[in-house]
């Protein structure tokens, strides 16, 4: 599916987005980690670490686009909200 940009799109800063800027990445990492723990596969952790690296590279690229789209509103939001882990990172 193609994601369409709407001109009237607003920055969401409440709910889960009030705690972390990228909740979908957080949930994906939690699912991967939980699956690895459940199945006890040491090799699966390699994929999880690779996913973490990809996410850490992708976030700044996404955030450049968000700053371009929402300017000062996103910059302010970014100052007060952690990237992936609430209260930590």
N, C-alpha and C positions, 0 to 999 in steps of 0.2 A: 504494500500500500504506500501511497505517496502522502506525505504530511504536507498539508497546505497551510501557508501563513495567512492569518486573518489580520486585517488592518486594525480591528478593534480588540485584538488580543491583549490581555492584561497579565501582568506578572503576579503569580500566585505566591503569597508569602505566609499563608496561614495553614493550619492543619499540620501535616507531616512536613510540609515545606517551611514551616516556621522553626523546625528543629534541624533539618538538613537540606542542603541545596539540591542534592542528587539522590533522592530516596530510592529510585529504581536501581541504581548501581548498588546501593547498600543492600537492598533485598536480594539482588542477584548474587552478590558475594556471600550473603548469609545462607542462601539456598545451596550454593556450591560447597561451602564449608560444612553445612549440615549433612549433605549427601556424602561428603568424604568421611566424616566422622561415623555416619551410620554404616557405610560399607567397609570402613577400615582400610581403604586403599591409599597407600603411601604415594603411588604414582599419580593418583588423581590430584594430589596437592600441587603437582607441577602445573597442571592446567589452571588451578585456582590462582597460583602465583602469577602465571601468565596473564590471566584475566585481570588481576589487580594492576599489573604493569600497564596493560592496555587502557584500563580505566583512568589511571593516573596520568597517562599521556593525553587521553581524550578530553578530560575535564577542562583543562585550560583552553583547548580549541573551542569547545562548546561555549565556555564563558566569554570568550572574545566576541562570539556572535551575539550572546545575550547582552553584553555591554553595548554593542552596536545597536541592538534593537531597543533596549530599555534605558540606555545611558545611565544617568545619575541614580535612577531608582534601583537599578540592579547593583550598582557600585555600593550603595548604602546597604542594600539587602545582604550583599556579600560580606560586608564588614561585621554584620551582626549574626550571621548564620554559618555554621560549619559546613564543610563540603560533604562528608560522608558519615562521619561518626559524631553524633550529638555531643556537644561540650568538649570534644577532643580534637577532631581533625575535619 
